[in-house]
Amino acid sequence: MNLYLIGHDYRYAAEQMLLTLFPDERPVYPDGRPTGDRAELRLMSGAKVTTATCVLVYQGRTANGRTSVPNEELTDPNETDRRLQGAVKRAFYRAAMGIGLPHRPWGMLTGVRPGKLMTPLLAQGMGDVQAARYFERHYDVAPARAALVVRTAHATLRAMDSLGEKDVCLYVGIPFCPTRCAYCSFVSQSVEKSMALVPEFLQALAREIAATAEAVRRAGLRVVSLYIGGGTPTTLSARQLDALCTQLAAAFDLSALREFTVEAGRPDTITADKLHVLRAHRVDRISVNPQTLDDRVLETIGRRHTADDIRRAMEQVKSANFPHVNMDLIAGLPEDTPAGFARSLDEVISMGADNITVHTLSLKKGSRIMLEGSRIPGADEVAQMLDYADPTLRKHGFAPYYLYRQKNTLQNLENVGWCKPGHEGYYNIYIMEEVQTILSAGAGGSTKLVADGGKRMQRIFNFKYPNEYIQRFAEVLERKKGVADFYDHDLGPETSG
């Protein structure tokens, strides 16, 4: 679609809304007079208000959208940019509704973290009903989704209240998997192709752990949540897992640790000896992520295991007496059906997990699904899957406690973490709502430094791929110095990265 930006250059905002409203279109910025299917997005500043308008022409239909922001609310430069980008998106959205596009459950919201818009409303004393209605009116969010954000925002506020000023999380990334799933674009290396990299990677990781621990000590930080993710950490051998956990315990003071989570996502990596090692190191939360319990779907997405392997793995996890177990499912997987998804969810609930995350399939660039053009369930089918999940989980005593959205998610829908009361995985809240520093080690890791109630934020990125992480490790250590620098300076840039 042709995009014409007049009086501004908010390309990102325009493209976000284009992707939401017209997922099959791509932005084009032609010169000359407006022509073809197009959105003319104009921003005009008047004496009292700044007005955004949109003229939308699409497949023979034309509509206009308009919204204004009082100039008295545009004093802070960062807030001004945010408000004006929102106005451009709102005008675009209103024009799209005017040409008859179907209403979407999340309305005009395009961001990953809708909770970041909700928590300030509740923190300021707005009641649940009033806050939900604000979301419905202001963002055109469907009532069920507005109520969902209210529930998860309360969990965020509880998590924030439990944090001390110097409390932080630690994430350790193990970027290896037995095979790569068809839907995956995460940074992970198939072990069958890269076993030779694992020992050298672990040596480098041990050095980064030591450097991170030194930064923690220097800044007087306290680790309250430890999360080993990936990839699939249990791709490592029992001996390698033991060495890694031993290094972490020696490097950091873990006496204030509230939760220690390890992703054992693939059942074909779970063995009794690995589980024994993890429990011996006080791991109290483990993730076993089947995504589906339909053998035909498992084969389609490239998993080299069966539903029976998942059942076997869960029996081993039960025998190892982990206090908390998370299981993931994905709505919208290739060849899946609403009935198949319902059977998978029912069985996962029966397995006794106290945390269940329901994702909606995201069509990510570089994934095999995108490259091979696999058959994906239609919009109505995916909606049926999520419509089954919500009441079913509630009926079995689960409540939503965190949610997020991704680009290219089917029907622009959401991912929701559900748990039994008192069994929240706090790391999931911290990472999604950006309320706490997350220190990261390992390939593909992203350290997110947060201070002053979120007003000051900085990111430090590690190299994505294991071989690059190993070969350029001196740069990894140099970047790690940014942690101490961030906490050494009371006055720093409000945002960075």
N, C-alpha and C positions, 0 to 999 in steps of 0.2 A: 504494500500500500504506500502511496506517496504521502509523505509527511511534510507540511510546510509550517515552520516555526517562525512566528512573526512577533517581534518585540521581546524575544527571549531566546535562550539556547538550552532549554531543559530537555535535551534529547533523551536522557535516561528515563525521565518521568514519562515522556511520550511513548517510548518503546516498551516500558513496563505495562502501560495500559493497553497498547496494541497487542502485546503477547497475551494478556488476559482476555481481551475481547475477541481477538481474531488470531487464534493460535497458529493458523496455517499461513498467515501473512508475514512478510518481512519488511522492515522499514527501508524506504527509498527516499532520498532527499534531492529531488530534481531542481534544476534552475528554471527560471522563466515563470510564466503564468500558471496558476494551478490548473491541473488537468487530471483526468482519469479518476479511478477510485482513490479517494484522498481524505485526509483530515487536515483542515487549516486551523492551527492552534495559535491563537492570538492572545497577547497579554498587554493590557492598556492601563496606565496609571492615571487616575483622576485626582481631583482635589481632596476627596474624602475616602475613596475606595480604589482598589486595584481590581480590575475585572479580567477574567479569563473567558474566552469564547472558543467554541469549536464549530466549524462547518464541516459536516461529515457527508461525503458522497460515497455510496457503496452499492454496487449492483443495481443501479437505477433508482435508488432511494436516497433522499436527502433529508437531513435533520440538523437542528442547531442545539448546542448546549451552552450554558452560561452560568457563571458563579462569580461572586465578589468577596474580597477580603478587606475589612476596614484598615485604612492606612495606619491608624493609631495602634494596631496590633503588629505592625511591621517595623519594630525598632531595633531588635537584636538581629545582626546579619545572618547568623546561622538559622535562627528561627524564621527569619524572612524567607530564606531560600526554601526551607521545608514547607512553609505555608503556601508559597507561590507554586511550587511544584505540585502540591496537593490540589491547588485550584485548577491547574492545567489538566491534571488527571480527572478531576471531577467534571469539568466541562466536556472532556472527551467521552467520559462514561455516560453523561446525560444525553449527549447526542446519539450515542450507540443505542441507548434505550429508546430514543425517539424514532429510530429506523426499524424498531421491532425486534432487536436481539433479545433472546430469552434471558430472564433474570438468572443470575448465578448466586449460589449459596453465600459466597463471601462478598457479594456486591462489588463495590469499587476497590476493595482492599487488594493491594498487590504485594505487600511485604511478607517476609518470612515469619515475622513474630507479631501477630495481632495482639498478643498479650501485653506488649509494650505500650499499646494505646489504651488498654483497659486498666492496668494496674494503677496508673496515676489517678484515674477517676475514683476507684475504690479507696485508694489511700487518702484522697481528699474528703472522704466521708459520704460519697454518693452511694445510695442503696443499690442492691442487686437489680431490682426491677428497673429503676431509673437508669442505671448504667447500661443494661441490656437494651432498653428502648433508645438510648442515645446512639448506640451502635447501629440499631435498625434504621433510625432516621438519618443519622449523619453519614453513614457509609453504605446504606442500603443492604445491610447484612441480614440474612434470613433469621427469624427468631430462634430457631434451634441452634444455629452457630453462635449467635450473640450470647445465648445462655451457656453454651460450652465455654466461651472465652471467660465469662464471669467465674465459672467453677474453677478453671485452671489458674486464673489470676489470683484467686484466694490462696491457692496452693503456693504460688510464687511469693505472695506477701508473707505467708507463714515461714517460708524458707528464708526470706530476707531478714525477718525478725530474729531468726536463730543465729545469724552470722555476726562474728566479731569483726572489728575494723581490719585486722590483719589475717583473717581466715582466708585460705586459698584452696583451690583444687589442684590436683596433679594428674595429668593425662600422659600415659605412655603408649605410644603407637607402635604396633608390630605389623608392618605392611606386607604380610605374606598370607596367602590362602592356598588350600589344596588345589583348587581350580577357580576360575573366574566365572561368576554367575552372569547370565545373559543380560540382566538388567543393570549390572554394576558398572559404575565409572569411578569408584573409589580408588585411591592410590594403593594398589595391592599387587604383589608379584606372585605369580603361580609358583609354588615351591617345586613342582615337578620340572620347572625350567630354570630354577635359580637356587637350588639347595646350596650351591657353593657360596652364595652371598650371605647366608644366615650367620655363620660364625663371625665373619668380619663385621657384619652389621651389629651383632650383639656386643662386640668389643667396643665399637664406636659409641653405641648407646650407653654402655657403662660409663664411659668418659663424660657423656652429656649429662647423665644422671648426677654424677659427682659435681659438675659445674652448676647444675640447677640447684642442688642442695646447698652449695656454697652461697648462691644468690639468696636463697631462702633464709639462711642463717644471718647473712649480712643485713637483710632488710627486716629481720625480726618477724617473719611470717610464720603462720601456723597451718599445717596441712590438715584439713578436715575431711577431705574426700579424695580417694585414690581410684583411678579408673584405667585399666589396661584394655585398650581397644585395638582396632585394626581396620582392614585385614581381619585375620582370625588368630588371636594370640595362642590358642591351643594347637595351632600348627606346629609350635615349638615342641620339643621333646620334654618329658617330665624333668629330666636333668637340667635342661635349659631354663624351664620355668622356675625351677628351684633356685638356680643361680640368679635369675633376674629378681625374684622376690627377696632373696637374701641381700642383694645389692641395695634394693630400695629401703629395706629395714635398717641397713647399716648407714645409709647416706642421710636419711631423714628421721627426724623425731616424729614418730607416728602415734604418740601417746594420746593425741586428741582426735584420732581418726574416728569418724562417725560411720563411714561405709567404705568398703574395699570391693570393687567390682571388677570382674574379668569377663570379657566376651568369649564364650566358647561356641560361637554361632553355628558352626558346622558340626553336626553330630558325627561325621566321619573323622573328626579330630579328637573326639572325647574318649578318654580311656580311664579306667579306675585309678591307675597310678598318677595320672595328671591331676585328677580331682583330689586325690589324697594329698598331693603336694600343695595345692591351692588352699585346702582347708587347714593344713599345717601352718600356713602363713597368714591365717586369720582372714582369708577372703570370705566375705559373708554374703556376696551377691554374685550370681552367675547368670549369663544370658545364653540361652539355647534357642536359636532362631530358625525354625523350620521354614517360615514364609508360606508354606502350604503343606498339607498332609495328603495331597493327591499325587500319586506316583507319576501319572502322565504329565502333570504340570512340572513336577520336579525334573523330569527328564528334559522337558522343553526348555527350562531355564538353565540347563547345564550343570545341575547338581548330580554328583556321582554317589548318591545314596538314596535310600528309599524311606518311606514313611515308617517302616518297621525299625530302621536304624534310629530314627528320632525317638521312637517309643523306648528302644533299648537304652539310648543315651539318658533319657529322663529317669528311667529306673536306676541307673547308676548315680545320677545326681541326687535322687531321693536317698539312696543308700549312704551317700557321703554327707548327708545332713546339712546342706546349705540352708541358712535361715531364709534367704530370699532368692527367688528364681524368676527371671524374666524370659518371656517368649514373644517373638515377633511374627506377625502375619502381614502379607501384602495383598491388598485388594486391587484387582485389575491385572494380575499376572497373565501372560499368554496362555491360551487354552483353558483358563479357569472359567467357572460359571458361578452365578449366585448360589446355587445349591451346593457346589463343591466348596466354595468359600465358607458357607454356613457349617458344613460338616467339619471342616478344618478348625473353625473357631470353637465349635462345641467340644471337640476332642481336646484341644489345647486347654480349655477351661477344666475339663475333667482330669487333666494331668496334674493339676494342683499348683500351677504357677500363681504367684501373688502379684506379679506385674505382667501385663499383656499390652504390647504396643501394636496398634493397627495402622499400618502405613498405606498410603495410596501410591500406586506405581508412578514413578517419575521417569519420563522418557528422556534419558540423559544422552548427550552427545558422546560418541565413542563407545556406547554400550552395544552389545551384539544384537539386542532387540532392534535398535535403530538401524544397524547395518544390514540385518537380514529381513527386516520388514515382517516380523512375526504377527500373527493375528492377535489383536488386543481386544478385550471385552469392550463393548460399547458403553456409551454414557449411562444409559438406563441400567445396564447390568452392574456397573461400578456403584451407582447410587443405591441399588438394591443391597449390595454387599455392606456398605456403610450403614444403611438403614437397618440392617439386621444386627450389626455389631453393637450399636449404641444401646438399644433396650435389652439385648441379651446379656451384655456385660453388667449393666445396672442390676438386672434381675439376680445375678450371681454375686452381688455385693461389691462390684468394682465401681470406682469413681474416676473421672478424668482428672489428671493432675498436671499434665503439660501437653502442649500442642505446638506444632510448627507447620509451615508450608514450604514447598520447594517450587522452583521454576520447573515448568514443563510437566507438572503433575496432572494426571488425567482429570479433566473437568475442573481444574484449578482447586482441587479439594485438599484435604488436610491429613496430617499424621497425628495421632493422639495416643498418649501414654495413659494407660488405665492401671489402677492398683487397688488392692484391698486397703481399708483404712489403716493408717499408720505404717504403710509399707512403701512409701514414696522413695524413688531413686533420686536423691537430691542432686546428683551430678547432672541429670537430665534437665532439671529446672535451671541450674546455674548456667549451663552452656547455652541453653536456648534463650533465656531471658537477659543474659549479659549483666547480671547483678553481682558478679564476683570474679576475681582474677582466676584464670585457668592457666597454669603453667604446663607446657607441653614439651615432651622429649620424644625423639624418634622421627623417622622419615615421614613427611607429609603433615607433621605436627604444626599447629598454629597456637602460639601463646597469645592470650588476650589479657592484657593488664588493665585493671579497672580501679579507679580511685575516685574520691570525692562524690560518692553516691552515683557513679556512672558518668559524671560530667567530664572526667578525664579518662581517656581510653587510648590504648596503643596496642598494636598487633606486631608480633614477631613471627615470621614464617620460616619453617625449615624447608629444605629441599624436598621435592615430592617423591622422588624415586630412590630405592635403596642404593643403587650403584652411584647416583649423584650425591646422596647423603654421605656415603663412604668416601668418595673421591674428593669431595669439597668440605670435609669435616672441619678443617681449620676455620672456614667461614661460619659454620654452625656455632662453634665456640665463640667466635667474635660477636655474632649476633646475640648470643646468650647474655653478653655483658649489658644489653639493654634493659634487662630485668632490674639489676641493681641501680642503673642510671635512673630508671623511672621512679623508683622509691627513694632515691637519694635527693631528688629535687622536689621540694614542696610546691614550687611554682613551675608548671610545665604547660605545654600546649593543651588546650581543652580537648582536642581530638587529634589523633594521628593514625596513619595507616588506613 
